[in-house]
Amino acid sequence: QVQLVESGGDSVQAGGSLRLSCAVSGLSDGAYCMAWFRQAPGKEREGVAAIYSDGSTNYADSVQGRFTISRDSNKSVYLRMNSLKPEDTGMYYCAAEGTPKMVAADFGYWGKGTQVTVSS
């Protein structure tokens, strides 16, 4: 059984930083893609960053240069977020077994999310 558990969300002021973590269990070995998505109230879920099993990454234009996705040998995935803006506010979800294109419907497993709130 695949489980994804996010943590690290918080309320911060604009310009601040956060590091989100996603603990992964039950994911089979082999090629896979992990990603972070976010969803603000009244908006669609959008892909933020993705990392493939070979280490290649993909970022949304809105976070390029500010966010960094990484993973460790245990398949846990992290999202370092710097220079946070109010528009980064939302529920952040970890997702597994999708594609680097970050299409939500392509991902088979999801966590329950962690809230990030950025105030101006």
ABEGO torsion letter per residue (X at the ends): XBBBBBBGBBBBBBGBBBBBBBBBBGBBBEBBBBBBBBBBBGBBBBBABBBBAAGBBBBBAAABGABBBBBBAAGBBBBBBBGBBAAABEBBBBBBGBBAAGBAAABABBBAEBBBBBBX
